[in-house]
Amino acid sequence: MSKTKEASPETPSGPRKNARFAFDAHSRLLLSRFINDWLRPRWRELFVILLLTTALSLATGAYPVVIKFSFDNLLEGDVTWLPWVLGAIIVVTAARGIFLYTQTVATNRVMLEVGVDMQNVTFRHMINADYARLTRDTPGRLMSKLTNDIQFIQQAAHASINSVLRDMMSVVVLVGAMFYLDWMISLVVLGVYPFAAVPISTIARRVRRNASRTQAELGGMTSLLAETLGATRLIKTFRLEDYAAERVGRSFEEVYRLKLKVVSAKARLESILEGLAGVAVAGVIWVAYWRISSGAATVGDFMGLTAALLMAAQPLKAVGGLMTRVQEGLAALDSIYGVLDEQPKTKDLPGAKPLVLDKGAVAFDRISFHYGQEELQAVTDFDLQVKGGQTVALVGRSGAGKSTIVNLVPRLFDVTAGAIRIDGQDIREVTLASLRGAIALVSQDVTLFDDTIRANIALGRLDASDEDIVAAAKAAAAHEFILSQPQGYDTVIGDRGVRLSGGQRQRLALASAILKNAPILLLDEATSALDTQSERLVQEALAAFTRERTTIVIAHRLSTVQNADLICVMDAGTIVEMGTHADLIAKGGAYARLVRAQLLTDEADPESSPAGLPLN
Ligand SMILES: Nc1ncnc2c1ncn2[C@@H]1O[C@H](COP(=O)(O)OP(=O)(O)OP(=O)(O)O)[C@@H](O)[C@H]1O
C-alpha cells in the first residue's frame, strides 16, 4: 500500500495544491483502494442493488412510451384502448414505486454498513497506533476523522451509487426511449449537454479544495469543543465564558464560511444544468413543430419525448452534482487512508518471544531519549539496575525526566540509545503484549471511564471475579468509600470519574493496578492527590503489595519514598545522586537540599505535609 501523507490543518488531506485535474492519478488511486477495500467485500449486496436499479430504470423508461401510446390513441378517438392504457400507467408507476423503495433501502443499508466497517477498522488501527502518534493529534481531530470524514465518504459513495447506477441508467434508458420516439429531436437535445462538461470540471476542482479545508476545520472545531467543554472548571473560576464562546464561535464561523463556498459552487453547477435543460426543451419544441407539421412525427411522439426529457432532467442534474460530492468524499478518503497507512513503529519484531519473567529485574543500560528533537534530550545516559522485588524512587525537580523514564518501560516510547532489559531481555525483543502484561502503571492523571466502580477496577483484569475486585479495593484502601456510594460497587462514576474526588479516583486506579497483579509496578505520583489519612492507609497497603514486586516510584512528597531501597535523584535527564534516604541525607548533597526545601515548605504550610521528614 502506498503511503499517504497525513492530514494537517494547514495542508489539508485533499489534493496537492497544484493538481491540474479534479480527477488526477491520486484520486483514481484512492477510488480504486476504496472499491477494493470496502465495496468488493459487499459485492453480492451491490449486485442485488444493480439488479434493482436496472428494474427501476426500465420501469422509468417505459413511462414515456406508455404516454406516447395513450396520446396517439386519444387523438385517434379510439377509446377501446383506454382501460389498457390506464392499467399500463398504474402498473408502470406501481412497479417504479416498489423498485424505488427497495433500491433506496438496499443502497442505504449497504452504505451504512460500509460506514460502520470503516469506523471499526479505522478505530482499531488508531487505537493500536503508537502512543506518540495518538498524542500528536488532539482527540477531537481523531474523533472528527471517525465521524465527519467517514460521513462524507458514505454520502459520496451513496450519491455515486444512486447517480452512476440509478440516474445514469435512467438517463440511458430515457435517451433510448427518446431515440425510439424521434431520433432527430433527440439529437438536438443531446447536442446541448456536452457544453456542461467544462463548468462541471472547473467547479468540481474548487469544491475539492474547499472540501479538504472544511474537513480539516471540522476536525479543529471538534477538538476545540472537546477541549473547551472539558475545561469547564477553569472557565467558570476564571470567568472565561465569553472568551470560550468567542473562540468556539470563530471556529463555527470558519466552518460556515467554507461550507457556504462548497454549497454555492454546487448550486452554481445546478443552475448551469438547469439552464441547459431549458435550452434543450426549447430545441425540442422547435424541431417538433417542424417535424409534426411535415408529418414525420406525431403529437404522441412529442408528448412522450417531452415527458422523457423532463424525467431525464433530474437524474442528469444529479449526475452533474455528483462530481462535487465525490470530491468531498475523496478529500475525506485521503484523510482516512492517511491514518490507515501509518504503521506503528513500536511493534513486535519478527520472531519476538513472550517475556520470560524471573525476579522482575529492570536494567536501564545507559539509555537516552528525546521526543523528536535531538537537541532536546529528555533522558541522557541514564544508567540504573533495579533488582527484582526492589523499590526504587525517582526524585528530582520538575522536568528532570522522571515520567519519561516510567513511560519508556512499557514502551510507550522507544529509547533512542541504550537498552532497557527485564530479567536480561531487551524489551524491544519481546512481545508487546507480554511486556505490558507484566507491568502495572498508575499515574497522577487517573483515567476512568463513565462506568460502574466495579467495571473501572476490573480494567486491571477484565475477567476478574467480584471477590478479587473487592480484595483489590480493600488493598487500595478504597473499599470503605466505595460502600458509602449510593450503589456501592455498582455506582456509575461519570465521565472520567467526575463524581469522585481526586483521592478517590487515585485509589480506584491503584485498586485496578493491584488487581492486575503484575510483577513490575510503576507509580508516577500515584498518591499525590491523597489526604494525610488516606495516604497513610494507601502507603500501608502499598507497602504490603510492593514487597514482592519490582517497583519504580516517582514522588514529589519525599516522605512517601524514604523507605525505598534506593533513591535516585534526577536532573536534566540523568541520575545525579543515588543511595538510601539515610545515605543521601548524610551525604548532604542534592537530595538533602530537596528534603530541606520541602521541610521548609511544609513548616510554612503544615496542612500540606503528611509527616515530618527526619533529616537523619
Ligand atoms: N510528549 C512530550 N513531547 C515533547 N517533550 C516532552 C513530552 N513530555 C515531556 N517532554 C519534555 O521532556 C522533559 C522531561 O519531562 P518529564 O515529564 O519526564 O519530567 P518529570 O521529571 O516527570 O517532570 P514532572 O515532575 O513535572 O512531572 C521535559 O523537558 C519536558 O518538557
Ligand as a Chemical Component Dictionary entry (heavy atoms), coordinates in Angstrom:
data_LIG
# 
_chem_comp.id                   LIG 
_chem_comp.type                 NON-POLYMER 
_chem_comp.pdbx_formal_charge   0 
_chem_comp.three_letter_code    LIG 
# 
loop_
_chem_comp_atom.comp_id 
_chem_comp_atom.atom_id 
_chem_comp_atom.alt_atom_id 
_chem_comp_atom.type_symbol 
_chem_comp_atom.charge 
_chem_comp_atom.model_Cartn_x 
_chem_comp_atom.model_Cartn_y 
_chem_comp_atom.model_Cartn_z 
_chem_comp_atom.pdbx_ordinal 
LIG N1  N1  N 0 5.177  14.490 24.925 1  
LIG C1  C1  C 0 6.271  15.262 25.016 2  
LIG N2  N2  N 0 6.756  15.857 23.903 3  
LIG C2  C2  C 0 7.864  16.625 23.962 4  
LIG N3  N3  N 0 8.572  16.855 25.082 5  
LIG C3  C3  C 0 8.152  16.296 26.222 6  
LIG C4  C4  C 0 6.977  15.475 26.249 7  
LIG N4  N4  N 0 6.809  15.050 27.523 8  
LIG C5  C5  C 0 7.826  15.583 28.259 9  
LIG N5  N5  N 0 8.634  16.329 27.481 10 
LIG C6  C6  C 0 9.859  17.021 27.909 11 
LIG O1  O1  O 0 10.759 16.064 28.454 12 
LIG C7  C7  C 0 11.394 16.552 29.616 13 
LIG C8  C8  C 0 11.173 15.597 30.780 14 
LIG O2  O2  O 0 9.809  15.572 31.104 15 
LIG P1  P1  P 0 9.189  14.612 32.196 16 
LIG O3  O3  O 0 7.713  14.712 32.100 17 
LIG O4  O4  O 0 9.796  13.269 32.054 18 
LIG O5  O5  O 0 9.711  15.280 33.539 19 
LIG P2  P2  P 0 9.315  14.966 35.042 20 
LIG O6  O6  O 0 10.577 14.898 35.783 21 
LIG O7  O7  O 0 8.424  13.792 35.112 22 
LIG O8  O8  O 0 8.527  16.277 35.426 23 
LIG P3  P3  P 0 7.333  16.445 36.496 24 
LIG O9  O9  O 0 7.914  16.143 37.818 25 
LIG O10 O10 O 0 6.974  17.890 36.348 26 
LIG O11 O11 O 0 6.240  15.510 36.081 27 
LIG C9  C9  C 0 10.825 17.938 29.867 28 
LIG O12 O12 O 0 11.781 18.869 29.383 29 
LIG C10 C10 C 0 9.578  18.005 29.043 30 
LIG O13 O13 O 0 9.387  19.298 28.543 31 
# 
loop_
_chem_comp_bond.comp_id 
_chem_comp_bond.atom_id_1 
_chem_comp_bond.atom_id_2 
_chem_comp_bond.value_order 
_chem_comp_bond.pdbx_ordinal 
LIG N1  C1  SING 1  
LIG C1  N2  SING 2  
LIG C1  C4  DOUB 3  
LIG N2  C2  DOUB 4  
LIG C2  N3  SING 5  
LIG N3  C3  DOUB 6  
LIG C3  C4  SING 7  
LIG C3  N5  SING 8  
LIG C4  N4  SING 9  
LIG N4  C5  DOUB 10 
LIG C5  N5  SING 11 
LIG N5  C6  SING 12 
LIG C6  O1  SING 13 
LIG C6  C10 SING 14 
LIG O1  C7  SING 15 
LIG C7  C8  SING 16 
LIG C7  C9  SING 17 
LIG C8  O2  SING 18 
LIG O2  P1  SING 19 
LIG P1  O3  DOUB 20 
LIG P1  O4  SING 21 
LIG P1  O5  SING 22 
LIG O5  P2  SING 23 
LIG P2  O6  DOUB 24 
LIG P2  O7  SING 25 
LIG P2  O8  SING 26 
LIG O8  P3  SING 27 
LIG P3  O9  DOUB 28 
LIG P3  O10 SING 29 
LIG P3  O11 SING 30 
LIG C9  O12 SING 31 
LIG C9  C10 SING 32 
LIG C10 O13 SING 33 
# 
